[in-house]
């Protein structure tokens, strides 16, 4: 279970089904890896079916405060958790209810046919085993001299946070990976990603791609008129407080120590547009 993950309204720290002390140590180490990455966001802590002690809540608040994260609410189903949240001056977020029977996912005709196919396959395997045959017939024997395949450890690529809504001023999205927003990013809103940022709308707030130091990260928008752009350690901002407006989709990239804004159809051309103001 993921210890720390992004939500539409901030962060969620999940301590459900965990040893609280070990989880706090893991959270402290996780926040120390990127000390400023989550700064400015708020968090909800989910305790599942166990009610924590006030001392544990105080420790969590201290860990989050040190990383610039505000503890906003406690969540869980344990008795007394709501009272504890109120006593600590926090909100209480009730756990999401399970879907009722009428909202359960129903299988389509095609899916039901697959279920029947799997059932038939299981019957065939059982009959083969009763006859003493292999569960799955082999097409050819394998050579004993064949060398075992070499295994390579492949690190999983970071995921993408998909946000199908407009971000209002004051809202912040932080994510380890890429961020895709289907909507506008209004002035005062902020996007921070270790990968790329894609906005299917007008980007008028702050966008920081490659927050972990990736200078190859890019920022895309249908209308790229941000108040501030950041890629890795490079920063570009408006000139004289006047936002620029684009008539076509554009991308911001880092090249030669500065940020350039390029039309999408000229993205592959070297030095094909001027640097972003800043």
C-alpha positions, 0 to 999 in steps of 0.5 A: 500500500502506498504510504504517500500519494497525491490527491486532487485536494493535496496529499494523502498519508496512508497508515492503514494496516501499518505499524505506526512507528515504522510508518513514521520512520518511512515517511520521515525518510521519504520526505527527506529525499526531496525536502522542498518537493511537497512544500506548500501542500496539505495532507490528510492522514488515513489511519484505517480502522485504528485510532491513533494516540495524540502523541502519534498525531503530534509526531506526524504533524511535526514531520509534515511541518518540517517538510512544509506540509500542513496537516489538514485532516484525519481519516479512518473508520475507528471509533473516536477518530473524529473526536480526536481530530476535532480536539487537535483542531483538524478536520475529519474525512470519513472513508469512502463508502463501498459501492452498493449492489446496484452500482457494482460493475456488471460484465458485458456479454463479451466478458461473460463469454471469457469467464465461460472460456476460463471455466472450460479451460479449468475443466480441461486441465482437471481432466488431463491431471486425472489421466496423468497428463501434463496440465498444458501439452508441450509442443516440443521438448526443451534442450537440457543444454539450453542456457537460462535467460539472463534476467535484468532489473528494470526500474518502473517508470514514474506514473502520470497524475491525470487531473480532469478539472480546472485548477483554481488559484491557491490549488497545488498539484505535486507528483513524482512523475508526469502531470496531465491537466484537462482544463485551465490552470488559473493564476495562483495555481501551481503544478510541480512534477518530476517529469513532464507537464501537459495542460489541455487548456490555458496555463496561467499559473506556475509550472515546474517540470523536472523538479528532481533535476531533469533538464530534459523535462518539458511543459506543454499547453494549448495556451502557454501564458504562465506567470512562471515556468521552471524546468529543473533549476531554470526559471522564466517569468513574465516581463513587467507583469504582462502575461503572454498569450499564444495562438497555438499549442506550445512547449517550454524546454530547457536549452543552453541554460535557459528556457525556450518556448517553441510552437509544437510543430517546431519542437524538434528544431534547434534554437527555433524560438526565443527564450521565455521572458525572465 
